[in-house]
Amino acid sequence: MKTNCKNLALVTKKFNDFFLVDLKNEESSHNGKRFLCKVKKSISYKDQVIYVGDEVFIDNIDLKNKRAVIKSLQKRKNLLIRPSVANISNIYIIFSVEEPKLNLSQVNRFLISAESMGVEVSLVLTKCDLIPEKRRLFLLEKFRKWGYQAITLNLEKPDYFQNLLTELKQKRCSIFMGPSGVGKTTLLNTIIPGLKNNTSPVSNKIKRGKNTTRNVELFSLSNKSYIVDTPGFNMQTLKVDIRLLSNLYKEINKQIIDQGISCKFRNCLHLSDEGCNLDKSFERYSFYKEMIDSIKSYYSQNQED
Protein backbone atom coordinates (compact mmCIF):
# COMPACT_ATOMS: atom_id res chain seq x y z
CA MET A 1 0.00 0.00 0.00
CA LYS A 2 1.45 3.37 -1.03
CA THR A 3 0.35 6.89 -0.16
CA ASN A 4 1.44 10.07 -1.95
CA CYS A 5 0.65 12.64 0.73
CA LYS A 6 3.61 14.65 1.97
CA ASN A 7 4.53 13.88 5.60
CA LEU A 8 6.95 15.43 8.07
CA ALA A 9 9.62 13.03 9.34
CA LEU A 10 12.80 13.08 11.43
CA VAL A 11 16.09 11.62 10.17
CA THR A 12 17.36 9.24 12.87
CA LYS A 13 20.20 7.53 11.04
CA LYS A 14 22.21 8.01 7.86
CA PHE A 15 24.28 5.39 6.02
CA ASN A 16 25.57 5.44 2.45
CA ASP A 17 22.70 6.81 0.32
CA PHE A 18 19.96 5.68 2.70
CA PHE A 19 18.24 7.32 5.66
CA LEU A 20 16.10 5.98 8.47
CA VAL A 21 13.30 8.42 9.33
CA ASP A 22 10.54 8.51 11.94
CA LEU A 23 7.20 9.87 10.76
CA LYS A 24 6.24 12.83 13.00
CA ASN A 25 2.73 13.79 11.81
CA GLU A 26 0.66 13.71 14.99
CA GLU A 27 -2.60 13.57 13.06
CA SER A 28 -1.44 10.52 11.10
CA SER A 29 -2.22 6.98 12.21
CA HIS A 30 1.31 6.10 11.11
CA ASN A 31 2.97 8.59 13.52
CA GLY A 32 6.18 7.19 14.98
CA LYS A 33 6.62 4.53 12.29
CA ARG A 34 10.12 4.19 10.85
CA PHE A 35 10.87 4.12 7.12
CA LEU A 36 13.95 3.46 5.02
CA CYS A 37 14.34 6.31 2.53
CA LYS A 38 16.32 7.45 -0.43
CA VAL A 39 16.39 11.07 -1.52
CA LYS A 40 14.44 12.22 -4.57
CA LYS A 41 16.91 12.89 -7.37
CA SER A 42 15.78 16.51 -7.73
CA ILE A 43 17.31 17.32 -4.32
CA SER A 44 20.87 18.50 -4.85
CA TYR A 45 23.29 17.00 -2.31
CA LYS A 46 25.60 19.94 -2.92
CA ASP A 47 22.98 22.47 -1.88
CA GLN A 48 20.98 20.39 0.60
CA VAL A 49 23.08 17.89 2.51
CA ILE A 50 20.84 15.94 4.89
CA TYR A 51 22.09 15.15 8.39
CA VAL A 52 20.85 13.07 11.31
CA GLY A 53 18.41 15.29 13.21
CA ASP A 54 17.08 17.04 10.12
CA GLU A 55 13.33 17.29 9.55
CA VAL A 56 12.30 16.25 6.06
CA PHE A 57 9.13 15.79 4.06
CA ILE A 58 8.55 12.30 2.68
CA ASP A 59 6.04 10.78 0.31
CA ASN A 60 5.56 7.63 -1.81
CA ILE A 61 5.20 5.84 1.51
CA ASP A 62 5.13 2.07 1.19
CA LEU A 63 3.59 0.83 4.45
CA LYS A 64 4.12 -2.85 3.66
CA ASN A 65 7.85 -2.60 2.93
CA LYS A 66 8.42 0.44 5.16
CA ARG A 67 9.98 2.46 2.37
CA ALA A 68 9.55 6.12 1.38
CA VAL A 69 11.20 8.95 -0.55
CA ILE A 70 12.57 12.17 0.91
CA LYS A 71 11.06 15.03 -1.12
CA SER A 72 12.42 18.13 0.64
CA LEU A 73 14.39 19.38 3.61
CA GLN A 74 13.06 21.67 6.35
CA LYS A 75 15.16 24.66 7.37
CA ARG A 76 17.30 23.55 10.32
CA LYS A 77 17.69 25.47 13.58
CA ASN A 78 21.35 24.61 14.09
CA LEU A 79 24.07 22.19 12.99
CA LEU A 80 26.84 20.60 14.97
CA ILE A 81 29.70 19.91 12.57
CA ARG A 82 31.56 17.14 14.42
CA PRO A 83 29.74 14.86 14.90
CA SER A 84 27.32 15.99 12.20
CA VAL A 85 23.87 16.31 13.77
CA ALA A 86 21.16 18.93 13.26
CA ASN A 87 18.48 20.61 15.35
CA ILE A 88 19.91 20.02 18.81
CA SER A 89 17.74 21.54 21.56
CA ASN A 90 19.83 20.64 24.63
CA ILE A 91 23.52 20.01 25.24
CA TYR A 92 24.60 18.13 28.36
CA ILE A 93 28.26 18.67 29.21
CA ILE A 94 29.50 15.49 30.92
CA PHE A 95 32.54 15.51 33.22
CA SER A 96 33.76 13.08 35.86
CA VAL A 97 34.87 14.35 39.25
CA GLU A 98 37.57 11.65 39.40
CA GLU A 99 39.20 9.19 37.00
CA PRO A 100 39.87 11.40 35.08
CA LYS A 101 40.11 14.23 37.59
CA LEU A 102 37.98 17.32 37.05
CA ASN A 103 39.73 20.02 35.02
CA LEU A 104 37.95 23.36 35.57
CA SER A 105 39.56 25.11 32.60
CA GLN A 106 38.41 22.28 30.34
CA VAL A 107 34.90 22.36 31.84
CA ASN A 108 34.75 26.08 31.10
CA ARG A 109 35.80 25.62 27.47
CA PHE A 110 33.21 22.90 26.87
CA LEU A 111 30.47 25.01 28.47
CA ILE A 112 31.31 28.10 26.41
CA SER A 113 31.60 26.07 23.19
CA ALA A 114 28.14 24.63 23.92
CA GLU A 115 26.68 28.04 24.79
CA SER A 116 27.81 29.33 21.38
CA MET A 117 25.26 26.93 19.81
CA GLY A 118 22.42 29.04 21.24
CA VAL A 119 20.69 26.08 22.93
CA GLU A 120 19.99 25.12 26.55
CA VAL A 121 23.19 23.91 28.24
CA SER A 122 23.40 21.70 31.33
CA LEU A 123 26.32 20.27 33.32
CA VAL A 124 26.45 16.65 34.54
CA LEU A 125 29.09 15.39 36.99
CA THR A 126 29.67 11.63 36.94
CA LYS A 127 31.47 9.23 39.35
CA CYS A 128 30.39 11.21 42.42
CA ASP A 129 30.55 7.95 44.39
CA LEU A 130 34.35 8.43 44.27
CA ILE A 131 34.32 11.67 46.31
CA PRO A 132 33.07 12.61 49.80
CA GLU A 133 29.63 14.24 50.09
CA LYS A 134 31.30 17.44 51.29
CA ARG A 135 33.25 17.65 48.03
CA ARG A 136 30.09 17.05 45.98
CA LEU A 137 28.27 19.88 47.74
CA PHE A 138 31.32 22.13 47.26
CA LEU A 139 31.25 21.48 43.50
CA LEU A 140 27.50 22.11 43.32
CA GLU A 141 28.00 25.51 44.93
CA LYS A 142 30.98 26.31 42.70
CA PHE A 143 29.04 25.65 39.49
CA ARG A 144 25.97 27.45 40.87
CA LYS A 145 28.17 30.57 40.97
CA TRP A 146 29.10 29.84 37.35
CA GLY A 147 25.38 29.90 36.56
CA TYR A 148 24.69 26.16 36.30
CA GLN A 149 22.60 23.82 38.47
CA ALA A 150 24.90 20.82 38.04
CA ILE A 151 23.41 17.33 37.96
CA THR A 152 25.46 14.80 39.96
CA LEU A 153 25.42 11.06 39.31
CA ASN A 154 26.33 8.41 41.87
CA LEU A 155 26.32 4.65 41.29
CA GLU A 156 25.10 4.16 44.85
CA LYS A 157 22.14 6.51 44.39
CA PRO A 158 20.03 5.45 41.37
CA ASP A 159 17.43 8.17 42.06
CA TYR A 160 20.00 10.72 40.79
CA PHE A 161 19.97 8.96 37.41
CA GLN A 162 16.17 8.71 37.37
CA ASN A 163 15.94 12.49 37.83
CA LEU A 164 18.22 12.98 34.80
CA LEU A 165 16.20 10.51 32.71
CA THR A 166 12.95 12.28 33.61
CA GLU A 167 14.48 15.57 32.50
CA LEU A 168 15.77 14.14 29.22
CA LYS A 169 12.29 12.88 28.34
CA GLN A 170 11.05 16.47 28.51
CA LYS A 171 13.63 17.75 25.98
CA ARG A 172 13.23 17.62 22.21
CA CYS A 173 16.69 16.47 21.14
CA SER A 174 19.61 16.16 23.58
CA ILE A 175 23.27 15.38 23.05
CA PHE A 176 26.06 14.52 25.49
CA MET A 177 29.41 16.30 25.08
CA GLY A 178 32.57 15.90 27.10
CA PRO A 179 36.11 14.51 27.05
CA SER A 180 36.88 10.82 26.79
CA GLY A 181 36.63 8.56 29.82
CA VAL A 182 34.03 10.53 31.77
CA GLY A 183 31.25 7.97 31.33
CA LYS A 184 29.23 9.23 28.33
CA THR A 185 28.97 5.79 26.74
CA THR A 186 28.09 4.08 30.04
CA LEU A 187 25.41 6.69 30.59
CA LEU A 188 23.97 6.22 27.10
CA ASN A 189 23.93 2.44 27.57
CA THR A 190 21.87 2.94 30.73
CA ILE A 191 19.48 5.41 29.10
CA ILE A 192 18.95 3.45 25.85
CA PRO A 193 17.99 -0.19 26.55
CA GLY A 194 19.79 -2.63 24.26
CA LEU A 195 22.33 -0.10 22.95
CA LYS A 196 25.38 -1.91 24.40
CA ASN A 197 28.04 0.41 23.02
CA ASN A 198 31.54 -0.68 23.95
CA THR A 199 33.21 1.15 26.82
CA SER A 200 36.93 1.53 27.38
CA PRO A 201 38.76 1.93 30.68
CA VAL A 202 40.71 5.08 31.51
CA SER A 203 44.36 4.83 30.50
CA ASN A 204 46.70 4.84 33.50
CA LYS A 205 49.32 6.60 31.40
CA ILE A 206 47.32 9.50 29.99
CA LYS A 207 44.45 9.45 32.53
CA ARG A 208 41.72 9.62 29.93
CA GLY A 209 39.53 7.14 28.11
CA LYS A 210 39.47 6.00 24.51
CA ASN A 211 36.67 6.91 22.13
CA THR A 212 34.50 3.84 21.57
CA THR A 213 31.23 4.97 19.92
CA ARG A 214 31.24 5.10 16.11
CA ASN A 215 27.89 5.96 14.48
CA VAL A 216 25.59 8.95 14.85
CA GLU A 217 22.01 7.93 15.57
CA LEU A 218 18.91 9.32 17.29
CA PHE A 219 17.08 7.19 19.85
CA SER A 220 13.56 7.92 21.04
CA LEU A 221 13.06 8.48 24.77
CA SER A 222 9.38 9.42 24.50
CA ASN A 223 6.90 10.45 21.80
CA LYS A 224 8.53 13.86 21.47
CA SER A 225 12.07 13.44 22.79
CA TYR A 226 15.26 11.97 21.36
CA ILE A 227 18.84 11.56 22.47
CA VAL A 228 21.85 11.43 20.15
CA ASP A 229 24.23 8.49 20.27
CA THR A 230 27.46 9.98 18.96
CA PRO A 231 31.01 8.88 18.18
CA GLY A 232 33.61 10.10 20.64
CA PHE A 233 34.77 13.56 19.67
CA ASN A 234 36.92 16.37 20.92
CA MET A 235 35.68 19.85 21.65
CA GLN A 236 35.34 21.92 18.51
CA THR A 237 37.31 25.09 17.93
CA LEU A 238 35.29 28.01 19.25
CA LYS A 239 34.54 30.29 16.32
CA VAL A 240 32.82 33.33 17.77
CA ASP A 241 33.18 37.09 17.35
CA ILE A 242 35.51 38.19 20.13
CA ARG A 243 33.08 41.00 20.98
CA LEU A 244 30.33 38.44 21.61
CA LEU A 245 32.30 36.09 23.88
CA SER A 246 31.13 37.86 27.04
CA ASN A 247 27.51 37.03 26.09
CA LEU A 248 28.31 33.34 26.62
CA TYR A 249 29.28 33.84 30.27
CA LYS A 250 26.31 33.72 32.64
CA GLU A 251 28.15 35.72 35.31
CA ILE A 252 28.71 38.62 32.91
CA ASN A 253 25.14 38.50 31.60
CA LYS A 254 23.83 38.58 35.17
CA GLN A 255 25.73 41.77 35.90
CA ILE A 256 24.55 43.43 32.70
CA ILE A 257 20.91 42.29 32.79
CA ASP A 258 20.07 41.76 36.47
CA GLN A 259 22.28 44.45 37.97
CA GLY A 260 22.06 46.88 35.07
CA ILE A 261 25.77 47.65 34.82
CA SER A 262 26.92 49.34 31.65
CA CYS A 263 30.38 50.14 30.37
CA LYS A 264 31.36 53.37 28.69
CA PHE A 265 31.67 51.76 25.27
CA ARG A 266 29.28 49.22 23.73
CA ASN A 267 32.12 47.12 22.29
CA CYS A 268 33.93 46.82 25.65
CA LEU A 269 35.87 43.54 25.94
CA HIS A 270 35.92 43.83 29.76
CA LEU A 271 39.69 43.65 29.96
CA SER A 272 41.54 46.89 30.65
CA ASP A 273 39.11 48.90 28.51
CA GLU A 274 38.50 52.53 29.43
CA GLY A 275 35.23 52.95 31.30
CA CYS A 276 34.69 49.21 31.94
CA ASN A 277 32.37 48.78 34.92
CA LEU A 278 32.32 44.98 35.08
CA ASP A 279 33.03 43.43 38.48
CA LYS A 280 35.87 41.07 37.58
CA SER A 281 35.98 39.18 40.88
CA PHE A 282 34.05 36.12 39.63
CA GLU A 283 36.00 32.85 39.39
CA ARG A 284 35.78 32.32 35.64
CA TYR A 285 37.18 35.73 34.77
CA SER A 286 40.68 34.24 34.36
CA PHE A 287 39.21 31.65 31.95
CA TYR A 288 37.43 34.45 30.08
CA LYS A 289 40.73 36.26 29.53
CA GLU A 290 42.38 33.03 28.38
CA MET A 291 39.62 32.51 25.82
CA ILE A 292 39.99 36.07 24.52
CA ASP A 293 43.70 35.37 23.94
CA SER A 294 42.89 32.01 22.35
CA ILE A 295 40.40 33.53 19.89
CA LYS A 296 42.83 36.32 18.99
CA SER A 297 45.57 33.74 18.38
CA TYR A 298 43.26 31.55 16.26
CA TYR A 299 42.22 34.40 13.94
CA SER A 300 45.77 35.70 13.75
CA GLN A 301 47.09 32.32 12.59
CA ASN A 302 44.30 31.88 10.04
CA GLN A 303 44.93 35.33 8.58
CA GLU A 304 48.60 34.47 8.13
CA ASP A 305 47.68 31.20 6.40
C-alpha positions as CSV (number, residue, x, y, z in Angstrom):
1,M,0.0,0.0,0.0
2,K,1.4,3.4,-1.0
3,T,0.4,6.9,-0.2
4,N,1.4,10.1,-2.0
5,C,0.7,12.6,0.7
6,K,3.6,14.6,2.0
7,N,4.5,13.9,5.6
8,L,7.0,15.4,8.1
9,A,9.6,13.0,9.3
10,L,12.8,13.1,11.4
11,V,16.1,11.6,10.2
12,T,17.4,9.2,12.9
13,K,20.2,7.5,11.0
14,K,22.2,8.0,7.9
15,F,24.3,5.4,6.0
16,N,25.6,5.4,2.5
17,D,22.7,6.8,0.3
18,F,20.0,5.7,2.7
19,F,18.2,7.3,5.7
20,L,16.1,6.0,8.5
21,V,13.3,8.4,9.3
22,D,10.5,8.5,11.9
23,L,7.2,9.9,10.8
24,K,6.2,12.8,13.0
25,N,2.7,13.8,11.8
26,E,0.7,13.7,15.0
27,E,-2.6,13.6,13.1
28,S,-1.4,10.5,11.1
29,S,-2.2,7.0,12.2
30,H,1.3,6.1,11.1
31,N,3.0,8.6,13.5
32,G,6.2,7.2,15.0
33,K,6.6,4.5,12.3
34,R,10.1,4.2,10.8
35,F,10.9,4.1,7.1
36,L,14.0,3.5,5.0
37,C,14.3,6.3,2.5
38,K,16.3,7.5,-0.4
39,V,16.4,11.1,-1.5
40,K,14.4,12.2,-4.6
41,K,16.9,12.9,-7.4
42,S,15.8,16.5,-7.7
43,I,17.3,17.3,-4.3
44,S,20.9,18.5,-4.8
45,Y,23.3,17.0,-2.3
46,K,25.6,19.9,-2.9
47,D,23.0,22.5,-1.9
48,Q,21.0,20.4,0.6
49,V,23.1,17.9,2.5
50,I,20.8,15.9,4.9
51,Y,22.1,15.1,8.4
52,V,20.8,13.1,11.3
53,G,18.4,15.3,13.2
54,D,17.1,17.0,10.1
55,E,13.3,17.3,9.5
56,V,12.3,16.2,6.1
57,F,9.1,15.8,4.1
58,I,8.6,12.3,2.7
59,D,6.0,10.8,0.3
60,N,5.6,7.6,-1.8
61,I,5.2,5.8,1.5
62,D,5.1,2.1,1.2
63,L,3.6,0.8,4.5
64,K,4.1,-2.8,3.7
65,N,7.8,-2.6,2.9
66,K,8.4,0.4,5.2
67,R,10.0,2.5,2.4
68,A,9.5,6.1,1.4
69,V,11.2,8.9,-0.6
70,I,12.6,12.2,0.9
71,K,11.1,15.0,-1.1
72,S,12.4,18.1,0.6
73,L,14.4,19.4,3.6
74,Q,13.1,21.7,6.3
75,K,15.2,24.7,7.4
76,R,17.3,23.6,10.3
77,K,17.7,25.5,13.6
78,N,21.4,24.6,14.1
79,L,24.1,22.2,13.0
80,L,26.8,20.6,15.0
81,I,29.7,19.9,12.6
82,R,31.6,17.1,14.4
83,P,29.7,14.9,14.9
84,S,27.3,16.0,12.2
85,V,23.9,16.3,13.8
86,A,21.2,18.9,13.3
87,N,18.5,20.6,15.3
88,I,19.9,20.0,18.8
89,S,17.7,21.5,21.6
90,N,19.8,20.6,24.6
91,I,23.5,20.0,25.2
92,Y,24.6,18.1,28.4
93,I,28.3,18.7,29.2
94,I,29.5,15.5,30.9
95,F,32.5,15.5,33.2
96,S,33.8,13.1,35.9
97,V,34.9,14.3,39.3
98,E,37.6,11.7,39.4
99,E,39.2,9.2,37.0
100,P,39.9,11.4,35.1
101,K,40.1,14.2,37.6
102,L,38.0,17.3,37.1
103,N,39.7,20.0,35.0
104,L,37.9,23.4,35.6
105,S,39.6,25.1,32.6
106,Q,38.4,22.3,30.3
107,V,34.9,22.4,31.8
108,N,34.7,26.1,31.1
109,R,35.8,25.6,27.5
110,F,33.2,22.9,26.9
111,L,30.5,25.0,28.5
112,I,31.3,28.1,26.4
113,S,31.6,26.1,23.2
114,A,28.1,24.6,23.9
115,E,26.7,28.0,24.8
116,S,27.8,29.3,21.4
117,M,25.3,26.9,19.8
118,G,22.4,29.0,21.2
119,V,20.7,26.1,22.9
120,E,20.0,25.1,26.5
121,V,23.2,23.9,28.2
122,S,23.4,21.7,31.3
123,L,26.3,20.3,33.3
124,V,26.4,16.7,34.5
125,L,29.1,15.4,37.0
126,T,29.7,11.6,36.9
127,K,31.5,9.2,39.4
128,C,30.4,11.2,42.4
129,D,30.6,7.9,44.4
130,L,34.3,8.4,44.3
131,I,34.3,11.7,46.3
132,P,33.1,12.6,49.8
133,E,29.6,14.2,50.1
134,K,31.3,17.4,51.3
135,R,33.2,17.6,48.0
136,R,30.1,17.1,46.0
137,L,28.3,19.9,47.7
138,F,31.3,22.1,47.3
139,L,31.2,21.5,43.5
140,L,27.5,22.1,43.3
141,E,28.0,25.5,44.9
142,K,31.0,26.3,42.7
143,F,29.0,25.7,39.5
144,R,26.0,27.4,40.9
145,K,28.2,30.6,41.0
146,W,29.1,29.8,37.3
147,G,25.4,29.9,36.6
148,Y,24.7,26.2,36.3
149,Q,22.6,23.8,38.5
150,A,24.9,20.8,38.0
151,I,23.4,17.3,38.0
152,T,25.5,14.8,40.0
153,L,25.4,11.1,39.3
154,N,26.3,8.4,41.9
155,L,26.3,4.7,41.3
156,E,25.1,4.2,44.9
157,K,22.1,6.5,44.4
158,P,20.0,5.5,41.4
159,D,17.4,8.2,42.1
160,Y,20.0,10.7,40.8
161,F,20.0,9.0,37.4
162,Q,16.2,8.7,37.4
163,N,15.9,12.5,37.8
164,L,18.2,13.0,34.8
165,L,16.2,10.5,32.7
166,T,12.9,12.3,33.6
167,E,14.5,15.6,32.5
168,L,15.8,14.1,29.2
169,K,12.3,12.9,28.3
170,Q,11.0,16.5,28.5
171,K,13.6,17.8,26.0
172,R,13.2,17.6,22.2
173,C,16.7,16.5,21.1
174,S,19.6,16.2,23.6
175,I,23.3,15.4,23.1
176,F,26.1,14.5,25.5
177,M,29.4,16.3,25.1
178,G,32.6,15.9,27.1
179,P,36.1,14.5,27.1
180,S,36.9,10.8,26.8
181,G,36.6,8.6,29.8
182,V,34.0,10.5,31.8
183,G,31.2,8.0,31.3
184,K,29.2,9.2,28.3
185,T,29.0,5.8,26.7
186,T,28.1,4.1,30.0
187,L,25.4,6.7,30.6
188,L,24.0,6.2,27.1
189,N,23.9,2.4,27.6
190,T,21.9,2.9,30.7
191,I,19.5,5.4,29.1
192,I,19.0,3.4,25.9
193,P,18.0,-0.2,26.6
194,G,19.8,-2.6,24.3
195,L,22.3,-0.1,23.0
196,K,25.4,-1.9,24.4
197,N,28.0,0.4,23.0
198,N,31.5,-0.7,24.0
199,T,33.2,1.2,26.8
200,S,36.9,1.5,27.4
201,P,38.8,1.9,30.7
202,V,40.7,5.1,31.5
203,S,44.4,4.8,30.5
204,N,46.7,4.8,33.5
205,K,49.3,6.6,31.4
206,I,47.3,9.5,30.0
207,K,44.5,9.5,32.5
208,R,41.7,9.6,29.9
209,G,39.5,7.1,28.1
210,K,39.5,6.0,24.5
211,N,36.7,6.9,22.1
212,T,34.5,3.8,21.6
213,T,31.2,5.0,19.9
214,R,31.2,5.1,16.1
215,N,27.9,6.0,14.5
216,V,25.6,9.0,14.9
217,E,22.0,7.9,15.6
218,L,18.9,9.3,17.3
219,F,17.1,7.2,19.8
220,S,13.6,7.9,21.0
221,L,13.1,8.5,24.8
222,S,9.4,9.4,24.5
223,N,6.9,10.4,21.8
224,K,8.5,13.9,21.5
225,S,12.1,13.4,22.8
226,Y,15.3,12.0,21.4
227,I,18.8,11.6,22.5
228,V,21.9,11.4,20.2
229,D,24.2,8.5,20.3
230,T,27.5,10.0,19.0
231,P,31.0,8.9,18.2
232,G,33.6,10.1,20.6
233,F,34.8,13.6,19.7
234,N,36.9,16.4,20.9
235,M,35.7,19.9,21.7
236,Q,35.3,21.9,18.5
237,T,37.3,25.1,17.9
238,L,35.3,28.0,19.3
239,K,34.5,30.3,16.3
240,V,32.8,33.3,17.8
241,D,33.2,37.1,17.3
242,I,35.5,38.2,20.1
243,R,33.1,41.0,21.0
244,L,30.3,38.4,21.6
245,L,32.3,36.1,23.9
246,S,31.1,37.9,27.0
247,N,27.5,37.0,26.1
248,L,28.3,33.3,26.6
249,Y,29.3,33.8,30.3
250,K,26.3,33.7,32.6
251,E,28.2,35.7,35.3
252,I,28.7,38.6,32.9
253,N,25.1,38.5,31.6
254,K,23.8,38.6,35.2
255,Q,25.7,41.8,35.9
256,I,24.5,43.4,32.7
257,I,20.9,42.3,32.8
258,D,20.1,41.8,36.5
259,Q,22.3,44.5,38.0
260,G,22.1,46.9,35.1
261,I,25.8,47.6,34.8
262,S,26.9,49.3,31.6
263,C,30.4,50.1,30.4
264,K,31.4,53.4,28.7
265,F,31.7,51.8,25.3
266,R,29.3,49.2,23.7
267,N,32.1,47.1,22.3
268,C,33.9,46.8,25.6
269,L,35.9,43.5,25.9
270,H,35.9,43.8,29.8
271,L,39.7,43.7,30.0
272,S,41.5,46.9,30.6
273,D,39.1,48.9,28.5
274,E,38.5,52.5,29.4
275,G,35.2,53.0,31.3
276,C,34.7,49.2,31.9
277,N,32.4,48.8,34.9
278,L,32.3,45.0,35.1
279,D,33.0,43.4,38.5
280,K,35.9,41.1,37.6
281,S,36.0,39.2,40.9
282,F,34.1,36.1,39.6
283,E,36.0,32.8,39.4
284,R,35.8,32.3,35.6
285,Y,37.2,35.7,34.8
286,S,40.7,34.2,34.4
287,F,39.2,31.6,32.0
288,Y,37.4,34.4,30.1
289,K,40.7,36.3,29.5
290,E,42.4,33.0,28.4
291,M,39.6,32.5,25.8
292,I,40.0,36.1,24.5
293,D,43.7,35.4,23.9
294,S,42.9,32.0,22.4
295,I,40.4,33.5,19.9
296,K,42.8,36.3,19.0
297,S,45.6,33.7,18.4
298,Y,43.3,31.6,16.3
299,Y,42.2,34.4,13.9
300,S,45.8,35.7,13.8
301,Q,47.1,32.3,12.6
302,N,44.3,31.9,10.0
303,Q,44.9,35.3,8.6
304,E,48.6,34.5,8.1
305,D,47.7,31.2,6.4
